[in-house]
Amino acid sequence: MILPLLAAAYFTAGVIGIAVLVFLVFVFLGGMLANVGGQQVGLIERRYFGKPLPESRVVAMRGEIGIQARVLQPGLHFLPPFIYKVSKDDMLVIAEDQVGLIESIDGRPLDPSHIFGRHVESHDTFQDGEGFLRNGGQKGPQVDILPPGKYRINTYLFRVRAQPALIVAQGQVGVVSARDGNPIKPGRLLAQHVDGHQAFQDGEAFVANGGQRGPQIEVILPGRFRINSDLFEVTVQPATIVQANQVGLVTAKDGAPLPNTELVAASVTGHGDFQDASAFLAAGGQRGPQYDLLKPGTYYINPLMFDVKLDQVAVVQRGEVAVLVSNVGKEPEDLPQADRLAGKERYVVPAGYRGIQAEVAGPGVYYLNRWAYIAYIIPTTNLTIDWADEGGTASNDDADGTTNADGSHRRAQLFNPLAVISREGFEMRVGVKVVIRVRPEQAPLMVAKIGSIENLIDHVVHPMIDSSFRNQASSSEAMNFMQDRADEQSKAEARTREELEKYHVECVSVLISQIILPQELMEIHTRRVIAAQQQDMFVEQQKSEEKRIDTENTRAKADKQPELVAAQISVQIAEQTKQKTILEAEGRARAIELEGAAEGQKVLAIGTATAEAYEKQVAAIGQANVAGIEVTKSISAAGLKITPDIQVSGDGGGGGGGGVFSAFIAQLLAGNRNGTPPAAPAP
């Protein structure tokens, strides 16, 4: 029992010893072996058994005591633990949208006047610290950068900052200022252009090619850039945008000096609308206001080199012209005598000369450089100048001087009514309208003479109209002035037309719109007019009454017209009857006269015949029978009935006389009944 126990104890002790031995071996070997992972970097510090660091050095090379410039790559590395100390760090990662900025804590001192370490070869993008120091790498911020990627860098020797890459968006421009490089040449505002730096992404090429410190003449266009922000300070600013109906007026801050006699720099080409400032300077561009301008668009212009001021386009409306005054060109004195405008204003010149241009700009939109050309907008339609109360002006005119809907007429200015004094001392207020017009071809001459429409109105038309009406009113009585309004208007128009011709302006018309007399004078005049009107009214009323009487008379006559007509007809009938009666009387008198004469002759003839018959009758029947017959005639004529209606007689023969007498009596009676006297009995 004892032996197995001893054997077991011995075996157990051996196993424990071996385990302890193995443990001690691993502990010893583990201090000498360094295992660096695939995403790690090993930093080494040599503690003993080496050369001391040189003066001013802080990072050790091989064989020197201190933190080593070299690093351990991934894997197992055998290092005596009592000599070396190994620490591990993660690999440095620069993302796709980042850039690594590096500063070395060891190396050669920087060159005089430089603040960034220059590029050196054979350091494998700063992953070989010994190669960096061995090849002359300099202490301080480095001009080189780390692009996106993973790096095993000695983070003790190199301090790395990951910065976002520079992004310049569309419609923006990057303005650059370099912190290192050569000094800018005297007299220059911006650093000169250098090639090869790839939009300032290659700082070493920038410095090596003579790049100058300070504000750069070049700009960074839209895009993404990996720029050393320690070397280059970039300010992102909006690009120059010229909107529609605008122009960009450019002022250069650098360039050749502007001649003293010039207001605007001479035009140069090749600068791409001022986007290539280096080409501008190379072509001899001058400092100051530029003749060339920017039309609507987007421009990537260096604001450190050019200042752009936005201005509105020049718009010439319908019914207007623009008279241009040029600040550039040849001097008017250099104009050949043969080319001078005969009889015109001195400073009206043809194109290419400084002064008032003879050719005007008609209606339209113009990209005008207001530093090179001053535009005077001159209306060529009728302009009305009013001296009137504001409330009494014509409704189709605009008080601010704008055109009407048809563009044909406008009112230039409004003044108070003219206050004038009549000959007898009455103050009158006169409302006047003056209509003027500037012909397009006369507009430059008018500008040369007076400057503008406003000057013409304020300094010529207004004083002239005021003086003219004062003079005319002072020589006339107030009432006469108002009554002779047409004559006063004609005189004022003639004078105005003559005066405006001197200024190359046409006078269309001068109109007196109203004349306001003093109230007391108007009251007197009103009473006088009323009295005269009343007198006229009375006269008219009298005439009216007379007319009314005539009317009533006419109406009465009309009412009695039937009777009047009947009376007139009766009168006419009476007159006719009178005439007829007269004629009949005259006829009867004549007839009677003739009848009397005839009757006399008849009576005479009858008497003669009767006498003869009587004599024969007496001779036939005797005197007594004749007397009896005569008596019987008289009785018959008196209508006396002396005989019976029926008479019976018989033949008697006594002398035959009785029968004749009886027959005569019967005949006489029969004739009396018939109205016919009986014929005398035959003898």
PyMOL commands that set and color helices and strands:
alter all, ss='L'
color gray80, all
select helices_A, chain A and resi 2-32+129-134+203-208+277-282+332-334+337-339+390-392+440-450+453-474+478-483+485-501+519-559+561-621+623-637+657-674
alter helices_A, ss='H'
color red, helices_A
select strands_A, chain A and resi 33-36+40-46+66-72+75-78+84-90+92-94+98-104+140-146+149-151+158-164+166-168+172-178+214-220+223-225+232-238+240-242+246-252+288-294+297-299+306-312+314-316+320-326+348-349+355-357+364-366+373-379+382-387+409-415+418-421+427-437+506-516
alter strands_A, ss='S'
color yellow, strands_A
deselect
rebuild
show_as cartoon
